[in-house]
């Protein structure tokens, strides 16, 4: 069952407790975890959960939190992104993976 969070910080805190301890950054063709020098191509990770947050004071300020795990099971982490911004520089394959509506 997917949790409903009232804020981005509450979601990050809870998911960190559930083992999503690494931070991912978006690159053009992959996501990167600087803490352990890992780069994951779209076929090397799964999006376990996806949450959207919008600040009540600024409807244009929307972000998305992804709970991600590598397909080899060795790394779980979080990717926070301002909604829609990655579409400008990420590859089509990566954008397609992140925009997938259904998560497991």
C-alpha positions in Angstrom: 0.0 0.0 0.0 1.3 3.4 -1.0 1.5 6.1 1.7 0.2 9.5 1.3 2.5 12.2 2.6 1.6 15.8 3.4 5.1 17.2 2.7 8.2 16.4 0.8 10.3 16.4 4.0 8.0 13.9 5.7 8.1 11.6 2.7 11.9 11.8 2.5 12.3 11.0 6.3 9.9 8.0 6.1 11.4 6.5 3.0 14.9 6.9 4.4 13.8 4.9 7.4 12.6 2.2 4.9 16.1 1.9 3.4 16.1 4.5 0.6 19.4 6.0 2.0 21.1 7.2 -1.2 20.6 10.4 -3.1 20.3 10.2 -6.9 21.0 13.0 -9.3 19.6 13.3 -12.8 22.1 13.2 -15.7 21.4 13.2 -19.4 21.3 9.4 -19.9 21.3 8.0 -16.4 20.8 8.7 -12.7 23.9 9.0 -10.5 24.6 8.2 -6.9 27.7 10.3 -6.0 28.0 8.6 -2.5 29.0 5.3 -4.0 30.0 6.4 -7.5 27.2 4.4 -9.2 25.5 5.3 -12.4 22.3 3.6 -13.3 20.9 3.4 -16.8 17.1 3.3 -17.2 17.1 -0.5 -17.5 19.2 -0.8 -14.3 16.7 0.7 -11.9 13.0 0.5 -10.9 10.8 3.2 -9.6 9.2 1.8 -6.5 7.1 4.8 -5.5 6.5 8.2 -7.0 5.0 11.2 -5.2 4.1 14.7 -6.4 4.1 17.7 -4.1 2.8 21.2 -4.7 3.3 24.2 -2.5 0.0 25.7 -1.5 1.5 29.2 -1.7 2.9 28.7 -5.2 1.0 26.4 -7.6 3.9 26.6 -10.1 6.3 25.2 -7.5 5.8 21.4 -7.9 8.3 18.7 -7.2 8.3 14.9 -7.7 10.0 12.4 -5.3 11.0 9.0 -6.7 11.9 6.1 -4.5 14.3 4.0 -6.7 16.0 0.7 -6.3 18.6 -0.8 -8.6 17.6 -4.0 -10.4 20.5 -5.9 -8.8 19.1 -5.0 -5.3 22.3 -3.4 -4.1 21.2 0.3 -3.9 18.0 2.1 -2.8 17.7 5.8 -2.9 15.7 8.9 -3.6 15.5 11.4 -6.5 13.9 14.7 -6.0 13.1 16.8 -9.1 11.2 19.9 -9.9 8.3 18.6 -12.0 9.0 18.8 -15.8 12.4 20.4 -15.6 14.3 17.2 -16.5 12.5 17.0 -19.8 14.8 19.8 -21.2 18.1 17.9 -20.9 17.4 14.2 -20.1 17.4 11.6 -22.8 14.0 10.4 -24.1 14.6 6.9 -22.6 15.2 8.3 -19.1 12.3 10.7 -19.3 10.0 7.9 -20.5 11.1 5.8 -17.5 10.5 8.5 -15.0 7.1 9.5 -16.5 5.7 5.9 -16.4 2.3 6.3 -14.6 2.3 2.9 -13.0 4.8 1.9 -10.3 5.0 -1.4 -8.6 
